Amino acid sequence: MAAIELKTVTADEAGMRLDRWFKSHYPGLGFGHLQKLLRTGQVRVDGKRADSATRLATGQSVRVPPLGVVVAADDTKNARPKSSRLIADDRKAVEDMILYEDDQVMVLNKPAGLAVQGGSGLSRHLDGMLDAFTNKKGEKPRLVHRLDRETSGVLLVAKTRKAAQELTRAFRQRSTRKIYWALLAGVPKPRQGRISTYLARDEGSEKMKVARHGDDEAQHAVSLYSVVEQSAQKLAWVSLRPVTGRTHQLRAHAAHIGHPIVGDDKYFNIENWELPGGIQNRLHLLARRIVIPHPSGHGTIDVSAPLPPHMQQSWNLLGFDASDYDPDVSDPEE
């Protein structure tokens, strides 16, 4: 029999309406079914009744009752209990991603192409793979933020409920430093800058759009950037720092300033632009580094991820050398 779940709202889900949160996590859940669960108090946020328009905040706990045949991320075929072999395979795959681990956290190097959470048509995703680490108390590691499916790099996972609370608090208070590397079309001017817009979901698509203050669901989004190196005027290796954590923020902001990320199938908006030979048409975006206070209250977690194979190939082709990067010089600052 399905059990009640308590899911923690991640930093990049802050501000999301409760009905959209359910649609993201449980794409098969019908609107009418959700409304009934809300009316009867079966869905709660931090233990309190909520409605479909409730705005979620980082670190809040959403009570999810048994949803019958509706399963997050998978169809009913994939909802069958996993075999011991599949569990072992999932555990090994996650262990191979570990960049840093202690008794409270894991920092993973998520490969491009692996979804962090479920969605329609997905049979395998990182959140599901973490089931393989469920302990005897029924607790499993918790995601505290997300990366887009095609984005690779550092992903922080809490191993305990208390660690998840402390890490989500750090994200909410913006005491976290996240650095991304990207390959952009063209070279931004000035070479260092700040991008500040409002972003809202583009109805009828999976994209975000630049919106105006006061528009429905519009949220303030701020990104910093710094050009590290360039290849003529055609391409630029850029270091990016999201000050806020909105969905697709860096991808939408790069396109907004006229320099979209190479290989971005949603936001690349330059007509008749030709991909240089030897460079793969895949998203060139890496979550390079995360710096965050340790949830124990002692010390700091500071972990970096290497370039994924397709970006390393592009760096080699363009003559960029990741070892030349100096964070004291090239990390974007306010």
C-alpha positions in Angstrom: 0.0 0.0 0.0 1.3 3.4 -0.9 2.5 5.6 2.0 2.2 9.2 2.8 5.2 11.2 1.6 6.7 14.4 2.9 8.6 16.3 0.2 10.8 19.3 0.8 10.5 22.3 -1.5 13.8 22.9 -3.1 15.4 26.4 -3.6 14.5 26.6 -7.3 10.9 25.7 -6.6 10.4 28.8 -4.3 7.5 30.9 -5.4 5.9 28.1 -7.4 2.1 27.6 -7.1 1.2 24.4 -5.3 -0.8 23.1 -8.3 2.2 23.6 -10.6 4.4 21.9 -8.1 2.2 18.9 -8.2 2.1 19.0 -12.0 5.9 19.0 -12.1 6.2 16.1 -9.6 3.1 14.1 -10.6 2.3 14.8 -14.2 -0.4 12.1 -14.3 -2.4 13.7 -11.4 -5.6 15.2 -12.7 -6.8 18.7 -11.7 -10.1 17.4 -10.2 -8.3 14.8 -8.2 -5.9 17.4 -6.8 -8.7 19.7 -5.9 -10.5 16.9 -4.0 -7.3 16.2 -2.0 -6.9 19.8 -1.2 -10.6 20.2 -0.1 -10.4 17.2 2.2 -7.1 18.4 3.8 -5.1 15.4 2.6 -2.5 17.7 1.0 -0.9 20.0 3.5 2.0 22.5 3.5 4.0 22.6 6.7 1.1 20.8 8.4 -1.5 23.4 7.3 -4.3 23.2 4.8 -3.5 24.9 1.4 -5.2 25.6 -1.9 -4.0 25.3 -5.5 -2.8 28.9 -5.6 -0.6 28.6 -2.4 2.9 29.9 -3.1 5.6 27.6 -1.9 8.8 28.6 -0.1 12.2 27.0 0.1 12.4 24.3 2.8 8.6 23.9 3.3 7.3 20.4 3.6 4.5 19.2 1.3 2.4 16.3 2.6 1.5 14.0 -0.4 -1.1 11.4 0.4 -1.3 8.1 -1.5 -2.3 9.0 -5.1 -3.6 5.7 -6.4 -2.4 4.9 -9.9 -0.7 8.3 -10.2 3.1 7.9 -9.8 5.7 10.7 -10.0 8.0 10.4 -12.9 7.0 6.9 -14.1 4.0 5.2 -15.5 2.3 2.3 -13.6 4.5 -0.1 -15.5 7.6 1.4 -14.1 6.1 1.7 -10.6 6.6 -1.9 -9.8 9.0 -2.6 -7.0 12.6 -2.5 -8.1 14.6 -5.7 -8.2 17.6 -6.1 -6.0 19.8 -6.0 -9.1 18.3 -2.7 -10.3 18.7 -1.2 -6.8 22.4 -2.3 -6.8 22.8 -0.8 -10.3 21.3 2.5 -9.1 23.5 2.6 -6.0 26.6 1.9 -8.1 25.7 4.6 -10.6 25.2 7.2 -7.9 28.4 6.2 -6.1 30.3 6.8 -9.3 29.0 10.4 -9.3 30.2 11.3 -5.8 32.6 14.2 -5.7 32.4 14.6 -1.9 30.6 12.7 0.9 30.4 12.7 4.7 27.8 11.6 7.2 25.4 14.5 6.3 25.8 15.3 2.7 26.8 14.0 -0.8 27.9 16.2 -3.6 27.3 14.5 -6.9 28.6 15.2 -10.5 25.4 14.8 -12.4 25.9 13.7 -16.0 24.2 15.6 -18.8 21.1 13.8 -19.9 20.1 12.4 -16.5 16.9 14.0 -15.1 17.1 15.1 -11.5 13.4 14.5 -10.9 10.6 12.7 -12.7 8.5 13.9 -15.6 6.2 12.5 -18.3 7.8 9.7 -20.1 10.9 9.4 -17.8 11.6 6.0 -16.4 14.9 6.8 -14.7 15.9 9.9 -12.7 18.2 10.7 -9.9 15.6 11.2 -7.2 14.4 7.6 -7.9 17.9 6.3 -7.9 18.4 7.7 -4.4 15.9 5.1 -3.2 18.8 2.7 -3.3 20.2 4.6 -0.3 17.1 4.2 1.9 18.1 3.3 5.4 16.4 0.9 7.9 14.3 3.8 9.2 12.9 4.3 5.7 14.8 7.6 5.2 16.5 8.3 1.9 18.8 11.2 0.8 17.0 14.4 -0.2 17.5 16.8 -3.1 18.0 20.3 -1.9 18.2 21.9 -5.4 17.9 20.9 -9.0 19.7 21.0 -12.3 18.1 20.9 -15.7 18.3 17.5 -17.4 20.9 18.5 -19.9 23.0 20.5 -17.4 25.9 18.6 -15.9 27.8 19.2 -12.7 27.6 19.7 -8.9 24.4 18.7 -7.2 24.0 18.8 -3.5 22.1 16.0 -1.7 21.3 15.9 2.0 21.6 12.5 3.8 19.5 13.5 6.8 16.3 15.6 7.5 18.3 18.0 9.6 20.9 18.5 7.0 18.2 19.1 4.4 16.7 21.8 6.6 20.0 23.6 7.2 21.0 23.5 3.5 17.6 24.7 2.2 17.9 27.6 4.8 21.3 28.4 3.3 19.8 28.6 -0.2 16.9 30.7 1.1 19.3 33.1 2.8 21.5 33.2 -0.3 24.6 32.3 1.7 25.4 29.8 -1.1 27.7 30.5 -4.0 27.1 28.7 -7.3 29.3 29.1 -10.3 28.4 27.8 -13.7 30.5 27.6 -16.9 28.9 28.0 -20.3 29.9 28.4 -23.9 28.0 31.4 -25.4 27.3 32.4 -29.0 29.2 35.7 -29.5 31.0 37.7 -26.8 29.0 39.7 -24.2 29.8 43.4 -23.8 30.7 44.5 -21.3 32.9 41.5 -20.4 31.5 41.5 -16.9 28.0 42.4 -16.0 24.7 41.9 -14.1 21.5 40.7 -15.7 18.3 41.7 -13.8 14.8 40.8 -15.1 11.6 39.3 -14.1 10.9 35.8 -15.3 7.6 33.9 -15.7 6.5 30.7 -17.3 5.7 31.0 -20.9 2.1 29.5 -21.1 1.8 26.6 -23.5 5.5 25.8 -23.4 8.2 24.5 -21.0 10.1 27.8 -21.3 10.5 30.8 -19.2 10.1 34.3 -20.6 11.2 37.8 -19.5 8.2 39.4 -17.9 7.3 42.7 -16.2 7.0 43.3 -12.5 3.4 42.5 -11.5 2.8 40.0 -14.3 1.2 36.7 -13.2 3.9 34.5 -11.5 6.7 36.9 -12.5 9.7 36.5 -10.2 12.8 38.7 -9.9 15.9 37.0 -11.3 19.5 38.2 -11.0 22.5 36.7 -12.7 26.2 37.8 -12.8 28.6 36.9 -15.6 32.2 37.2 -16.5 33.9 36.4 -19.9 36.9 34.1 -19.2 38.1 33.6 -22.7 36.9 34.0 -26.3 37.4 32.5 -29.7 37.4 35.5 -32.0 33.9 37.1 -31.8 32.2 33.8 -32.4 32.2 32.1 -29.0 32.9 32.9 -25.4 33.7 30.8 -22.3 31.7 32.6 -19.6 31.5 32.1 -15.9 28.0 32.6 -14.5 26.7 33.1 -11.0 22.9 33.0 -10.3 22.1 35.3 -7.4 18.5 34.0 -7.4 17.5 30.5 -8.3 14.7 30.6 -10.9 13.8 27.8 -13.4 16.0 28.0 -16.5 17.4 31.4 -15.2 20.8 31.3 -16.7 19.6 29.9 -20.0 16.8 32.6 -20.3 19.2 35.4 -19.3 21.9 34.4 -21.7 19.3 34.5 -24.5 17.9 37.8 -23.3 21.3 39.6 -23.7 21.7 38.2 -27.2 24.2 35.5 -26.4 22.4 32.2 -25.9 24.1 29.1 -24.6 25.5 26.8 -27.4 23.3 23.7 -27.8 20.3 25.1 -25.9 17.3 23.6 -27.7 14.8 25.8 -25.9 16.4 29.3 -25.8 18.9 29.5 -28.7 17.4 32.4 -30.7 19.9 33.5 -33.3 18.7 32.8 -36.8 21.1 31.3 -39.4 23.8 30.8 -36.8 26.1 27.9 -37.7 27.6 25.6 -35.1 31.4 25.5 -35.6 32.7 22.1 -36.9 33.7 19.6 -34.2 31.4 21.1 -31.6 28.5 18.9 -30.5 25.0 20.4 -30.6 24.4 19.7 -26.9 23.8 22.2 -24.0 27.2 23.7 -23.0 26.3 24.5 -19.4 28.2 23.1 -16.4 27.3 23.6 -12.7 31.0 24.0 -12.0 31.3 24.8 -8.3 29.2 25.1 -5.1 30.3 26.8 -1.9 27.9 26.5 1.0 28.1 26.4 4.9 28.2 22.8 6.1 24.9 21.9 7.7 26.8 20.9 10.9 27.5 24.6 11.5 31.3 23.9 11.2 33.2 24.7 8.0 32.2 25.1 4.4 31.5 22.7 1.6 33.5 23.8 -1.5 33.3 21.3 -4.4 34.0 21.7 -8.2 33.0 19.4 -11.1 35.1 18.7 -14.2 33.9 19.5 -17.7 31.6 16.9 -19.2 33.0 15.1 -22.3 31.1 17.1 -24.9 32.3 20.4 -23.3 35.9 19.1 -22.8 35.9 18.3 -26.6 34.8 21.9 -27.4 37.4 23.4 -25.0 40.1 21.3 -26.7 39.0 22.4 -30.1 38.9 26.1 -29.1 42.2 26.0 -27.2 40.6 26.8 -23.9 42.3 25.3 -20.8 40.2 24.8 -17.7 43.3 24.6 -15.5 44.0 28.3 -16.3 40.9 29.4 -14.6 41.4 31.5 -11.5 38.3 31.8 -9.4 39.7 34.9 -7.6 39.7 36.7 -11.0 37.1 35.0 -13.1 34.3 34.3 -10.7 31.6 36.9 -11.2 31.2 39.4 -8.3 28.5 42.0 -7.5 
